[in-house]
């Protein structure tokens, strides 16, 4: 299925009003994964693939990226 269609369907399934924290995480997840790629390219690629394939929800991915970035400090 087209990524834009999947995003739209995911958006349509979101309860209203939409959680601002979820919107923030979804809008900035790509930046966090990019940041992680400079510290651990393999982990960043694995998380990017999971996100692109829809294997994990955004909130879980966000927590995993944050933990990986925290562990690298």
Predicted model as a PDB file, atoms N, CA, C, CB and O in Angstrom, pLDDT in the B-factor column:
MODEL        1                                                                  
ATOM      1  N   UNK A   1       0.852  -1.180   0.000  1.00 50.00           N  
ATOM      2  CA  UNK A   1       0.000   0.000   0.000  1.00 50.00           C  
ATOM      3  C   UNK A   1       0.896   1.241   0.000  1.00 50.00           C  
ATOM      4  CB  UNK A   1      -0.968  -0.001   1.232  1.00 50.00           C  
ATOM      5  O   UNK A   1       1.969   1.239   0.603  1.00 50.00           O  
ATOM      6  N   UNK A   2       0.460   2.271  -0.661  1.00 53.00           N  
ATOM      7  CA  UNK A   2       1.204   3.528  -0.738  1.00 53.00           C  
ATOM      8  C   UNK A   2       1.389   4.123   0.656  1.00 53.00           C  
ATOM      9  CB  UNK A   2       0.479   4.532  -1.659  1.00 53.00           C  
ATOM     10  O   UNK A   2       0.463   4.135   1.467  1.00 53.00           O  
ATOM     11  N   UNK A   3       2.620   4.626   0.925  1.00 60.00           N  
ATOM     12  CA  UNK A   3       2.944   5.192   2.248  1.00 60.00           C  
ATOM     13  C   UNK A   3       1.999   6.342   2.612  1.00 60.00           C  
ATOM     14  CB  UNK A   3       4.405   5.689   2.274  1.00 60.00           C  
ATOM     15  O   UNK A   3       1.595   6.460   3.769  1.00 60.00           O  
ATOM     16  N   UNK A   4       1.646   7.184   1.651  1.00 57.00           N  
ATOM     17  CA  UNK A   4       0.738   8.302   1.932  1.00 57.00           C  
ATOM     18  C   UNK A   4      -0.647   7.808   2.320  1.00 57.00           C  
ATOM     19  CB  UNK A   4       0.638   9.226   0.719  1.00 57.00           C  
ATOM     20  O   UNK A   4      -1.299   8.380   3.193  1.00 57.00           O  
ATOM     21  N   UNK A   5      -1.085   6.755   1.673  1.00 56.00           N  
ATOM     22  CA  UNK A   5      -2.398   6.188   1.999  1.00 56.00           C  
ATOM     23  C   UNK A   5      -2.356   5.586   3.399  1.00 56.00           C  
ATOM     24  CB  UNK A   5      -2.820   5.113   0.953  1.00 56.00           C  
ATOM     25  O   UNK A   5      -3.291   5.758   4.181  1.00 56.00           O  
ATOM     26  N   UNK A   6      -1.265   4.875   3.715  1.00 60.00           N  
ATOM     27  CA  UNK A   6      -1.131   4.297   5.052  1.00 60.00           C  
ATOM     28  C   UNK A   6      -1.144   5.386   6.122  1.00 60.00           C  
ATOM     29  CB  UNK A   6       0.161   3.473   5.152  1.00 60.00           C  
ATOM     30  O   UNK A   6      -1.791   5.235   7.159  1.00 60.00           O  
ATOM     31  N   UNK A   7      -0.428   6.483   5.870  1.00 60.00           N  
ATOM     32  CA  UNK A   7      -0.402   7.588   6.832  1.00 60.00           C  
ATOM     33  C   UNK A   7      -1.789   8.179   7.002  1.00 60.00           C  
ATOM     34  CB  UNK A   7       0.584   8.677   6.384  1.00 60.00           C  
ATOM     35  O   UNK A   7      -2.197   8.509   8.116  1.00 60.00           O  
ATOM     36  N   UNK A   8      -2.519   8.313   5.897  1.00 54.00           N  
ATOM     37  CA  UNK A   8      -3.862   8.867   5.962  1.00 54.00           C  
ATOM     38  C   UNK A   8      -4.785   7.948   6.752  1.00 54.00           C  
ATOM     39  CB  UNK A   8      -4.416   9.095   4.554  1.00 54.00           C  
ATOM     40  O   UNK A   8      -5.582   8.409   7.569  1.00 54.00           O  
ATOM     41  N   UNK A   9      -4.672   6.651   6.505  1.00 55.00           N  
ATOM     42  CA  UNK A   9      -5.505   5.695   7.229  1.00 55.00           C  
ATOM     43  C   UNK A   9      -5.174   5.738   8.719  1.00 55.00           C  
ATOM     44  CB  UNK A   9      -5.310   4.267   6.671  1.00 55.00           C  
ATOM     45  O   UNK A   9      -6.077   5.725   9.556  1.00 55.00           O  
ATOM     46  N   UNK A  10      -3.878   5.789   9.053  1.00 61.00           N  
ATOM     47  CA  UNK A  10      -3.465   5.881  10.451  1.00 61.00           C  
ATOM     48  C   UNK A  10      -4.028   7.149  11.076  1.00 61.00           C  
ATOM     49  CB  UNK A  10      -1.926   5.858  10.571  1.00 61.00           C  
ATOM     50  O   UNK A  10      -4.487   7.129  12.218  1.00 61.00           O  
ATOM     51  N   UNK A  11      -3.995   8.258  10.330  1.00 58.00           N  
ATOM     52  CA  UNK A  11      -4.539   9.525  10.818  1.00 58.00           C  
ATOM     53  C   UNK A  11      -6.038   9.408  11.048  1.00 58.00           C  
ATOM     54  CB  UNK A  11      -4.240  10.662   9.826  1.00 58.00           C  
ATOM     55  O   UNK A  11      -6.552   9.898  12.053  1.00 58.00           O  
ATOM     56  N   UNK A  12      -6.733   8.768  10.134  1.00 58.00           N  
ATOM     57  CA  UNK A  12      -8.180   8.632  10.248  1.00 58.00           C  
ATOM     58  C   UNK A  12      -8.578   7.796  11.456  1.00 58.00           C  
ATOM     59  CB  UNK A  12      -8.746   8.014   8.985  1.00 58.00           C  
ATOM     60  O   UNK A  12      -9.644   8.002  12.036  1.00 58.00           O  
ATOM     61  N   UNK A  13      -7.717   6.848  11.837  1.00 61.00           N  
ATOM     62  CA  UNK A  13      -8.016   5.981  12.968  1.00 61.00           C  
ATOM     63  C   UNK A  13      -7.716   6.634  14.318  1.00 61.00           C  
ATOM     64  CB  UNK A  13      -7.236   4.703  12.843  1.00 61.00           C  
ATOM     65  O   UNK A  13      -8.091   6.107  15.365  1.00 61.00           O  
ATOM     66  N   UNK A  14      -7.044   7.775  14.286  1.00 60.00           N  
ATOM     67  CA  UNK A  14      -6.677   8.451  15.531  1.00 60.00           C  
ATOM     68  C   UNK A  14      -7.920   9.046  16.187  1.00 60.00           C  
ATOM     69  CB  UNK A  14      -5.622   9.554  15.268  1.00 60.00           C  
ATOM     70  O   UNK A  14      -8.759   9.645  15.514  1.00 60.00           O  
ATOM     71  N   UNK A  15      -8.030   8.876  17.500  1.00 64.00           N  
ATOM     72  CA  UNK A  15      -9.173   9.476  18.203  1.00 64.00           C  
ATOM     73  C   UNK A  15      -9.049  10.999  18.205  1.00 64.00           C  
ATOM     74  CB  UNK A  15      -9.266   8.942  19.658  1.00 64.00           C  
ATOM     75  O   UNK A  15      -7.947  11.547  18.183  1.00 64.00           O  
ATOM     76  N   UNK A  16     -10.175  11.656  18.232  1.00 65.00           N  
ATOM     77  CA  UNK A  16     -10.177  13.124  18.263  1.00 65.00           C  
ATOM     78  C   UNK A  16     -10.505  13.593  19.665  1.00 65.00           C  
ATOM     79  CB  UNK A  16     -11.190  13.710  17.243  1.00 65.00           C  
ATOM     80  O   UNK A  16     -11.341  12.954  20.305  1.00 65.00           O  
ATOM     81  N   UNK A  17      -9.938  14.618  20.179  1.00 77.00           N  
ATOM     82  CA  UNK A  17      -8.869  15.379  19.538  1.00 77.00           C  
ATOM     83  C   UNK A  17      -7.565  14.579  19.528  1.00 77.00           C  
ATOM     84  CB  UNK A  17      -8.664  16.725  20.256  1.00 77.00           C  
ATOM     85  O   UNK A  17      -7.335  13.728  20.387  1.00 77.00           O  
ATOM     86  N   UNK A  18      -6.740  14.864  18.563  1.00 76.00           N  
ATOM     87  CA  UNK A  18      -5.483  14.151  18.402  1.00 76.00           C  
ATOM     88  C   UNK A  18      -4.501  14.599  19.481  1.00 76.00           C  
ATOM     89  CB  UNK A  18      -4.894  14.386  16.993  1.00 76.00           C  
ATOM     90  O   UNK A  18      -4.376  15.789  19.770  1.00 76.00           O  
ATOM     91  N   UNK A  19      -3.820  13.643  20.059  1.00 82.00           N  
ATOM     92  CA  UNK A  19      -2.845  13.877  21.113  1.00 82.00           C  
ATOM     93  C   UNK A  19      -1.668  14.689  20.569  1.00 82.00           C  
ATOM     94  CB  UNK A  19      -2.354  12.539  21.705  1.00 82.00           C  
ATOM     95  O   UNK A  19      -1.015  14.275  19.611  1.00 82.00           O  
ATOM     96  N   UNK A  20      -1.405  15.827  21.172  1.00 85.00           N  
ATOM     97  CA  UNK A  20      -0.310  16.694  20.719  1.00 85.00           C  
ATOM     98  C   UNK A  20       1.049  16.012  20.858  1.00 85.00           C  
ATOM     99  CB  UNK A  20      -0.313  18.002  21.509  1.00 85.00           C  
ATOM    100  O   UNK A  20       1.937  16.234  20.035  1.00 85.00           O  
ATOM    101  N   UNK A  21       1.217  15.198  21.871  1.00 89.00           N  
ATOM    102  CA  UNK A  21       2.475  14.487  22.059  1.00 89.00           C  
ATOM    103  C   UNK A  21       2.721  13.521  20.894  1.00 89.00           C  
ATOM    104  CB  UNK A  21       2.468  13.724  23.402  1.00 89.00           C  
ATOM    105  O   UNK A  21       3.844  13.404  20.404  1.00 89.00           O  
ATOM    106  N   UNK A  22       1.661  12.832  20.456  1.00 88.00           N  
ATOM    107  CA  UNK A  22       1.777  11.922  19.319  1.00 88.00           C  
ATOM    108  C   UNK A  22       2.168  12.693  18.058  1.00 88.00           C  
ATOM    109  CB  UNK A  22       0.450  11.164  19.095  1.00 88.00           C  
ATOM    110  O   UNK A  22       3.035  12.254  17.302  1.00 88.00           O  
ATOM    111  N   UNK A  23       1.538  13.826  17.837  1.00 89.00           N  
ATOM    112  CA  UNK A  23       1.841  14.648  16.664  1.00 89.00           C  
ATOM    113  C   UNK A  23       3.297  15.082  16.700  1.00 89.00           C  
ATOM    114  CB  UNK A  23       0.911  15.882  16.598  1.00 89.00           C  
ATOM    115  O   UNK A  23       3.989  15.024  15.683  1.00 89.00           O  
ATOM    116  N   UNK A  24       3.767  15.515  17.858  1.00 91.00           N  
ATOM    117  CA  UNK A  24       5.159  15.936  17.995  1.00 91.00           C  
ATOM    118  C   UNK A  24       6.112  14.780  17.688  1.00 91.00           C  
ATOM    119  CB  UNK A  24       5.418  16.475  19.411  1.00 91.00           C  
ATOM    120  O   UNK A  24       7.078  14.945  16.943  1.00 91.00           O  
ATOM    121  N   UNK A  25       5.833  13.614  18.267  1.00 92.00           N  
ATOM    122  CA  UNK A  25       6.696  12.461  18.047  1.00 92.00           C  
ATOM    123  C   UNK A  25       6.711  12.059  16.580  1.00 92.00           C  
ATOM    124  CB  UNK A  25       6.243  11.288  18.908  1.00 92.00           C  
ATOM    125  O   UNK A  25       7.769  11.765  16.024  1.00 92.00           O  
ATOM    126  N   UNK A  26       5.555  12.045  15.960  1.00 92.00           N  
ATOM    127  CA  UNK A  26       5.478  11.663  14.543  1.00 92.00           C  
ATOM    128  C   UNK A  26       6.185  12.684  13.660  1.00 92.00           C  
ATOM    129  CB  UNK A  26       4.012  11.518  14.104  1.00 92.00           C  
ATOM    130  O   UNK A  26       6.837  12.306  12.687  1.00 92.00           O  
ATOM    131  N   UNK A  27       6.071  13.950  13.977  1.00 92.00           N  
ATOM    132  CA  UNK A  27       6.679  15.007  13.171  1.00 92.00           C  
ATOM    133  C   UNK A  27       8.192  15.066  13.310  1.00 92.00           C  
ATOM    134  CB  UNK A  27       6.094  16.333  13.548  1.00 92.00           C  
ATOM    135  O   UNK A  27       8.873  15.548  12.405  1.00 92.00           O  
ATOM    136  N   UNK A  28       8.728  14.586  14.424  1.00 93.00           N  
ATOM    137  CA  UNK A  28      10.164  14.726  14.662  1.00 93.00           C  
ATOM    138  C   UNK A  28      10.920  13.403  14.708  1.00 93.00           C  
ATOM    139  CB  UNK A  28      10.385  15.455  15.941  1.00 93.00           C  
ATOM    140  O   UNK A  28      12.138  13.395  14.890  1.00 93.00           O  
ATOM    141  N   UNK A  29      10.226  12.301  14.547  1.00 95.00           N  
ATOM    142  CA  UNK A  29      10.882  10.995  14.625  1.00 95.00           C  
ATOM    143  C   UNK A  29      11.999  10.866  13.596  1.00 95.00           C  
ATOM    144  CB  UNK A  29       9.860   9.878  14.423  1.00 95.00           C  
ATOM    145  O   UNK A  29      13.059  10.318  13.901  1.00 95.00           O  
ATOM    146  N   UNK A  30      11.781  11.355  12.400  1.00 94.00           N  
ATOM    147  CA  UNK A  30      12.815  11.240  11.363  1.00 94.00           C  
ATOM    148  C   UNK A  30      14.092  11.984  11.748  1.00 94.00           C  
ATOM    149  CB  UNK A  30      12.288  11.776  10.032  1.00 94.00           C  
ATOM    150  O   UNK A  30      15.190  11.543  11.407  1.00 94.00           O  
ATOM    151  N   UNK A  31      13.959  13.098  12.449  1.00 95.00           N  
ATOM    152  CA  UNK A  31      15.142  13.843  12.894  1.00 95.00           C  
ATOM    153  C   UNK A  31      15.904  13.067  13.961  1.00 95.00           C  
ATOM    154  CB  UNK A  31      14.737  15.223  13.435  1.00 95.00           C  
ATOM    155  O   UNK A  31      17.135  13.041  13.965  1.00 95.00           O  
ATOM    156  N   UNK A  32      15.162  12.438  14.860  1.00 95.00           N  
ATOM    157  CA  UNK A  32      15.797  11.648  15.917  1.00 95.00           C  
ATOM    158  C   UNK A  32      16.518  10.430  15.335  1.00 95.00           C  
ATOM    159  CB  UNK A  32      14.750  11.199  16.952  1.00 95.00           C  
ATOM    160  O   UNK A  32      17.620  10.092  15.767  1.00 95.00           O  
ATOM    161  N   UNK A  33      15.899   9.780  14.364  1.00 96.00           N  
ATOM    162  CA  UNK A  33      16.545   8.637  13.726  1.00 96.00           C  
ATOM    163  C   UNK A  33      17.794   9.091  12.981  1.00 96.00           C  
ATOM    164  CB  UNK A  33      15.572   7.926  12.764  1.00 96.00           C  
ATOM    165  O   UNK A  33      18.814   8.402  12.997  1.00 96.00           O  
ATOM    166  N   UNK A  34      17.715  10.240  12.334  1.00 96.00           N  
ATOM    167  CA  UNK A  34      18.888  10.794  11.650  1.00 96.00           C  
ATOM    168  C   UNK A  34      20.012  11.072  12.636  1.00 96.00           C  
ATOM    169  CB  UNK A  34      18.517  12.081  10.900  1.00 96.00           C  
ATOM    170  O   UNK A  34      21.172  10.759  12.367  1.00 96.00           O  
ATOM    171  N   UNK A  35      19.671  11.655  13.770  1.00 96.00           N  
ATOM    172  CA  UNK A  35      20.660  11.943  14.808  1.00 96.00           C  
ATOM    173  C   UNK A  35      21.311  10.641  15.300  1.00 96.00           C  
ATOM    174  CB  UNK A  35      19.999  12.700  15.992  1.00 96.00           C  
ATOM    175  O   UNK A  35      22.526  10.572  15.485  1.00 96.00           O  
ATOM    176  N   UNK A  36      20.484   9.620  15.505  1.00 96.00           N  
ATOM    177  CA  UNK A  36      20.994   8.331  15.945  1.00 96.00           C  
ATOM    178  C   UNK A  36      21.938   7.723  14.919  1.00 96.00           C  
ATOM    179  CB  UNK A  36      19.845   7.380  16.222  1.00 96.00           C  
ATOM    180  O   UNK A  36      22.889   7.035  15.291  1.00 96.00           O  
ATOM    181  N   UNK A  37      21.697   7.960  13.656  1.00 96.00           N  
ATOM    182  CA  UNK A  37      22.513   7.349  12.597  1.00 96.00           C  
ATOM    183  C   UNK A  37      23.980   7.763  12.681  1.00 96.00           C  
ATOM    184  CB  UNK A  37      21.957   7.723  11.231  1.00 96.00           C  
ATOM    185  O   UNK A  37      24.853   7.038  12.205  1.00 96.00           O  
ATOM    186  N   UNK A  38      24.259   8.917  13.278  1.00 96.00           N  
ATOM    187  CA  UNK A  38      25.644   9.361  13.437  1.00 96.00           C  
ATOM    188  C   UNK A  38      26.356   8.622  14.567  1.00 96.00           C  
ATOM    189  CB  UNK A  38      25.684  10.859  13.695  1.00 96.00           C  
ATOM    190  O   UNK A  38      27.585   8.574  14.609  1.00 96.00           O  
ATOM    191  N   UNK A  39      25.573   8.046  15.484  1.00 93.00           N  
ATOM    192  CA  UNK A  39      26.133   7.335  16.630  1.00 93.00           C  
ATOM    193  C   UNK A  39      26.085   5.822  16.446  1.00 93.00           C  
ATOM    194  CB  UNK A  39      25.390   7.720  17.893  1.00 93.00           C  
ATOM    195  O   UNK A  39      27.007   5.104  16.833  1.00 93.00           O  
ATOM    196  N   UNK A  40      24.992   5.354  15.846  1.00 94.00           N  
ATOM    197  CA  UNK A  40      24.794   3.911  15.655  1.00 94.00           C  
ATOM    198  C   UNK A  40      23.973   3.700  14.389  1.00 94.00           C  
ATOM    199  CB  UNK A  40      24.084   3.260  16.897  1.00 94.00           C  
ATOM    200  O   UNK A  40      22.747   3.601  14.432  1.00 94.00           O  
ATOM    201  N   UNK A  41      24.675   3.632  13.266  1.00 96.00           N  
ATOM    202  CA  UNK A  41      24.013   3.545  11.961  1.00 96.00           C  
ATOM    203  C   UNK A  41      23.155   2.286  11.832  1.00 96.00           C  
ATOM    204  CB  UNK A  41      25.051   3.573  10.846  1.00 96.00           C  
ATOM    205  O   UNK A  41      22.073   2.337  11.247  1.00 96.00           O  
ATOM    206  N   UNK A  42      23.616   1.174  12.362  1.00 96.00           N  
ATOM    207  CA  UNK A  42      22.855  -0.074  12.253  1.00 96.00           C  
ATOM    208  C   UNK A  42      21.534  -0.001  13.013  1.00 96.00           C  
ATOM    209  CB  UNK A  42      23.685  -1.243  12.775  1.00 96.00           C  
ATOM    210  O   UNK A  42      20.498  -0.433  12.509  1.00 96.00           O  
ATOM    211  N   UNK A  43      21.576   0.545  14.220  1.00 95.00           N  
ATOM    212  CA  UNK A  43      20.353   0.684  15.017  1.00 95.00           C  
ATOM    213  C   UNK A  43      19.386   1.649  14.334  1.00 95.00           C  
ATOM    214  CB  UNK A  43      20.685   1.175  16.448  1.00 95.00           C  
ATOM    215  O   UNK A  43      18.181   1.401  14.296  1.00 95.00           O  
ATOM    216  N   UNK A  44      19.911   2.742  13.800  1.00 96.00           N  
ATOM    217  CA  UNK A  44      19.066   3.726  13.121  1.00 96.00           C  
ATOM    218  C   UNK A  44      18.382   3.109  11.907  1.00 96.00           C  
ATOM    219  CB  UNK A  44      19.896   4.945  12.696  1.00 96.00           C  
ATOM    220  O   UNK A  44      17.195   3.339  11.674  1.00 96.00           O  
ATOM    221  N   UNK A  45      19.131   2.326  11.136  1.00 96.00           N  
ATOM    222  CA  UNK A  45      18.552   1.688   9.958  1.00 96.00           C  
ATOM    223  C   UNK A  45      17.473   0.683  10.350  1.00 96.00           C  
ATOM    224  CB  UNK A  45      19.642   0.996   9.139  1.00 96.00           C  
ATOM    225  O   UNK A  45      16.426   0.605   9.707  1.00 96.00           O  
ATOM    226  N   UNK A  46      17.733  -0.080  11.404  1.00 96.00           N  
ATOM    227  CA  UNK A  46      16.737  -1.053  11.863  1.00 96.00           C  
ATOM    228  C   UNK A  46      15.448  -0.352  12.301  1.00 96.00           C  
ATOM    229  CB  UNK A  46      17.304  -1.892  13.025  1.00 96.00           C  
ATOM    230  O   UNK A  46      14.351  -0.798  11.964  1.00 96.00           O  
ATOM    231  N   UNK A  47      15.584   0.739  13.048  1.00 96.00           N  
ATOM    232  CA  UNK A  47      14.402   1.487  13.494  1.00 96.00           C  
ATOM    233  C   UNK A  47      13.680   2.133  12.316  1.00 96.00           C  
ATOM    234  CB  UNK A  47      14.802   2.562  14.514  1.00 96.00           C  
ATOM    235  O   UNK A  47      12.450   2.159  12.286  1.00 96.00           O  
ATOM    236  N   UNK A  48      14.420   2.646  11.360  1.00 95.00           N  
ATOM    237  CA  UNK A  48      13.818   3.248  10.167  1.00 95.00           C  
ATOM    238  C   UNK A  48      13.019   2.208   9.398  1.00 95.00           C  
ATOM    239  CB  UNK A  48      14.900   3.868   9.261  1.00 95.00           C  
ATOM    240  O   UNK A  48      11.909   2.484   8.942  1.00 95.00           O  
ATOM    241  N   UNK A  49      13.576   1.024   9.254  1.00 95.00           N  
ATOM    242  CA  UNK A  49      12.859  -0.048   8.552  1.00 95.00           C  
ATOM    243  C   UNK A  49      11.577  -0.430   9.289  1.00 95.00           C  
ATOM    244  CB  UNK A  49      13.762  -1.283   8.396  1.00 95.00           C  
ATOM    245  O   UNK A  49      10.532  -0.615   8.666  1.00 95.00           O  
ATOM    246  N   UNK A  50      11.657  -0.547  10.619  1.00 95.00           N  
ATOM    247  CA  UNK A  50      10.465  -0.888  11.397  1.00 95.00           C  
ATOM    248  C   UNK A  50       9.388   0.173  11.249  1.00 95.00           C  
ATOM    249  CB  UNK A  50      10.822  -1.063  12.868  1.00 95.00           C  
ATOM    250  O   UNK A  50       8.201  -0.146  11.168  1.00 95.00           O  
ATOM    251  N   UNK A  51       9.802   1.434  11.215  1.00 93.00           N  
ATOM    252  CA  UNK A  51       8.850   2.537  11.046  1.00 93.00           C  
ATOM    253  C   UNK A  51       8.228   2.481   9.657  1.00 93.00           C  
ATOM    254  CB  UNK A  51       9.544   3.903  11.270  1.00 93.00           C  
ATOM    255  O   UNK A  51       7.010   2.572   9.510  1.00 93.00           O  
ATOM    256  N   UNK A  52       9.074   2.331   8.637  1.00 93.00           N  
ATOM    257  CA  UNK A  52       8.593   2.319   7.255  1.00 93.00           C  
ATOM    258  C   UNK A  52       7.678   1.134   6.972  1.00 93.00           C  
ATOM    259  CB  UNK A  52       9.768   2.295   6.298  1.00 93.00           C  
ATOM    260  O   UNK A  52       6.740   1.238   6.181  1.00 93.00           O  
ATOM    261  N   UNK A  53       7.954   0.016   7.618  1.00 94.00           N  
ATOM    262  CA  UNK A  53       7.155  -1.189   7.398  1.00 94.00           C  
ATOM    263  C   UNK A  53       5.937  -1.256   8.312  1.00 94.00           C  
ATOM    264  CB  UNK A  53       8.009  -2.417   7.603  1.00 94.00           C  
ATOM    265  O   UNK A  53       5.143  -2.193   8.230  1.00 94.00           O  
ATOM    266  N   UNK A  54       5.795  -0.266   9.177  1.00 91.00           N  
ATOM    267  CA  UNK A  54       4.637  -0.213  10.070  1.00 91.00           C  
ATOM    268  C   UNK A  54       4.630  -1.311  11.124  1.00 91.00           C  
ATOM    269  CB  UNK A  54       3.379  -0.298   9.267  1.00 91.00           C  
ATOM    270  O   UNK A  54       3.567  -1.730  11.580  1.00 91.00           O  
ATOM    271  N   UNK A  55       5.813  -1.776  11.513  1.00 93.00           N  
ATOM    272  CA  UNK A  55       5.896  -2.869  12.474  1.00 93.00           C  
ATOM    273  C   UNK A  55       5.708  -2.427  13.917  1.00 93.00           C  
ATOM    274  CB  UNK A  55       7.210  -3.553  12.338  1.00 93.00           C  
ATOM    275  O   UNK A  55       5.314  -3.227  14.766  1.00 93.00           O  
ATOM    276  N   UNK A  56       5.987  -1.162  14.200  1.00 93.00           N  
ATOM    277  CA  UNK A  56       5.853  -0.650  15.560  1.00 93.00           C  
ATOM    278  C   UNK A  56       5.152   0.698  15.538  1.00 93.00           C  
ATOM    279  CB  UNK A  56       7.232  -0.531  16.240  1.00 93.00           C  
ATOM    280  O   UNK A  56       5.286   1.448  14.570  1.00 93.00           O  
ATOM    281  N   UNK A  57       4.409   1.016  16.586  1.00 93.00           N  
ATOM    282  CA  UNK A  57       3.765   2.324  16.664  1.00 93.00           C  
ATOM    283  C   UNK A  57       4.800   3.431  16.908  1.00 93.00           C  
ATOM    284  CB  UNK A  57       2.705   2.330  17.779  1.00 93.00           C  
ATOM    285  O   UNK A  57       5.880   3.181  17.443  1.00 93.00           O  
ATOM    286  N   UNK A  58       4.454   4.632  16.515  1.00 93.00           N  
ATOM    287  CA  UNK A  58       5.349   5.784  16.620  1.00 93.00           C  
ATOM    288  C   UNK A  58       5.847   5.977  18.047  1.00 93.00           C  
ATOM    289  CB  UNK A  58       4.642   7.047  16.143  1.00 93.00           C  
ATOM    290  O   UNK A  58       7.038   6.211  18.253  1.00 93.00           O  
ATOM    291  N   UNK A  59       4.975   5.885  19.019  1.00 93.00           N  
ATOM    292  CA  UNK A  59       5.387   6.109  20.411  1.00 93.00           C  
ATOM    293  C   UNK A  59       6.449   5.115  20.864  1.00 93.00           C  
ATOM    294  CB  UNK A  59       4.182   6.022  21.335  1.00 93.00           C  
ATOM    295  O   UNK A  59       7.390   5.485  21.567  1.00 93.00           O  
ATOM    296  N   UNK A  60       6.302   3.862  20.466  1.00 95.00           N  
ATOM    297  CA  UNK A  60       7.289   2.852  20.839  1.00 95.00           C  
ATOM    298  C   UNK A  60       8.621   3.137  20.145  1.00 95.00           C  
ATOM    299  CB  UNK A  60       6.783   1.435  20.478  1.00 95.00           C  
ATOM    300  O   UNK A  60       9.678   3.047  20.771  1.00 95.00           O  
ATOM    301  N   UNK A  61       8.577   3.477  18.864  1.00 95.00           N  
ATOM    302  CA  UNK A  61       9.798   3.821  18.134  1.00 95.00           C  
ATOM    303  C   UNK A  61      10.488   5.018  18.765  1.00 95.00           C  
ATOM    304  CB  UNK A  61       9.484   4.110  16.664  1.00 95.00           C  
ATOM    305  O   UNK A  61      11.709   5.032  18.918  1.00 95.00           O  
ATOM    306  N   UNK A  62       9.697   6.027  19.132  1.00 94.00           N  
ATOM    307  CA  UNK A  62      10.246   7.231  19.752  1.00 94.00           C  
ATOM    308  C   UNK A  62      11.015   6.862  21.025  1.00 94.00           C  
ATOM    309  CB  UNK A  62       9.117   8.244  20.072  1.00 94.00           C  
ATOM    310  O   UNK A  62      12.129   7.337  21.244  1.00 94.00           O  
ATOM    311  N   UNK A  63      10.411   6.013  21.860  1.00 95.00           N  
ATOM    312  CA  UNK A  63      11.057   5.611  23.106  1.00 95.00           C  
ATOM    313  C   UNK A  63      12.345   4.834  22.838  1.00 95.00           C  
ATOM    314  CB  UNK A  63      10.102   4.767  23.949  1.00 95.00           C  
ATOM    315  O   UNK A  63      13.334   5.016  23.548  1.00 95.00           O  
ATOM    316  N   UNK A  64      12.341   3.986  21.838  1.00 95.00           N  
ATOM    317  CA  UNK A  64      13.520   3.205  21.505  1.00 95.00           C  
ATOM    318  C   UNK A  64      14.652   4.109  20.972  1.00 95.00           C  
ATOM    319  CB  UNK A  64      13.160   2.125  20.468  1.00 95.00           C  
ATOM    320  O   UNK A  64      15.818   3.921  21.320  1.00 95.00           O  
ATOM    321  N   UNK A  65      14.297   5.079  20.133  1.00 96.00           N  
ATOM    322  CA  UNK A  65      15.300   6.017  19.614  1.00 96.00           C  
ATOM    323  C   UNK A  65      15.853   6.857  20.759  1.00 96.00           C  
ATOM    324  CB  UNK A  65      14.692   6.931  18.511  1.00 96.00           C  
ATOM    325  O   UNK A  65      17.064   7.061  20.850  1.00 96.00           O  
ATOM    326  N   UNK A  66      14.983   7.341  21.624  1.00 94.00           N  
ATOM    327  CA  UNK A  66      15.431   8.157  22.772  1.00 94.00           C  
ATOM    328  C   UNK A  66      16.357   7.349  23.672  1.00 94.00           C  
ATOM    329  CB  UNK A  66      14.218   8.673  23.588  1.00 94.00           C  
ATOM    330  O   UNK A  66      17.369   7.864  24.147  1.00 94.00           O  
ATOM    331  N   UNK A  67      16.017   6.098  23.905  1.00 94.00           N  
ATOM    332  CA  UNK A  67      16.858   5.246  24.752  1.00 94.00           C  
ATOM    333  C   UNK A  67      18.219   5.011  24.092  1.00 94.00           C  
ATOM    334  CB  UNK A  67      16.155   3.894  25.030  1.00 94.00           C  
ATOM    335  O   UNK A  67      19.252   5.044  24.762  1.00 94.00           O  
ATOM    336  N   UNK A  68      18.215   4.777  22.796  1.00 93.00           N  
ATOM    337  CA  UNK A  68      19.462   4.547  22.065  1.00 93.00           C  
ATOM    338  C   UNK A  68      20.338   5.811  22.084  1.00 93.00           C  
ATOM    339  CB  UNK A  68      19.161   4.118  20.604  1.00 93.00           C  
ATOM    340  O   UNK A  68      21.558   5.731  22.230  1.00 93.00           O  
ATOM    341  N   UNK A  69      19.701   6.961  21.935  1.00 93.00           N  
ATOM    342  CA  UNK A  69      20.464   8.224  21.988  1.00 93.00           C  
ATOM    343  C   UNK A  69      20.993   8.462  23.385  1.00 93.00           C  
ATOM    344  CB  UNK A  69      19.591   9.417  21.548  1.00 93.00           C  
ATOM    345  O   UNK A  69      22.120   8.932  23.541  1.00 93.00           O  
ATOM    346  N   UNK A  70      20.215   8.150  24.400  1.00 89.00           N  
ATOM    347  CA  UNK A  70      20.639   8.309  25.788  1.00 89.00           C  
ATOM    348  C   UNK A  70      21.783   7.384  26.149  1.00 89.00           C  
ATOM    349  CB  UNK A  70      19.479   8.064  26.715  1.00 89.00           C  
ATOM    350  O   UNK A  70      22.668   7.751  26.922  1.00 89.00           O  
ATOM    351  N   UNK A  71      21.764   6.182  25.590  1.00 74.00           N  
ATOM    352  CA  UNK A  71      22.813   5.204  25.880  1.00 74.00           C  
ATOM    353  C   UNK A  71      24.132   5.612  25.230  1.00 74.00           C  
ATOM    354  CB  UNK A  71      22.394   3.808  25.395  1.00 74.00           C  
ATOM    355  O   UNK A  71      25.206   5.227  25.694  1.00 74.00           O  
ATOM    356  N   UNK A  72      24.044   6.397  24.147  1.00 58.00           N  
ATOM    357  CA  UNK A  72      25.236   6.815  23.429  1.00 58.00           C  
ATOM    358  C   UNK A  72      25.927   8.002  24.041  1.00 58.00           C  
ATOM    359  CB  UNK A  72      24.894   7.126  22.034  1.00 58.00           C  
ATOM    360  O   UNK A  72      27.004   8.386  23.585  1.00 58.00           O  
ATOM    361  N   UNK A  73      25.346   8.593  25.055  1.00 56.00           N  
ATOM    362  CA  UNK A  73      25.929   9.800  25.657  1.00 56.00           C  
ATOM    363  C   UNK A  73      26.966   9.456  26.691  1.00 56.00           C  
ATOM    364  CB  UNK A  73      24.851  10.658  26.286  1.00 56.00           C  
ATOM    365  O   UNK A  73      27.556  10.352  27.295  1.00 56.00           O  
TER     366      UNK A  73                                                      
ENDMDL                                                                          
END                                                                             
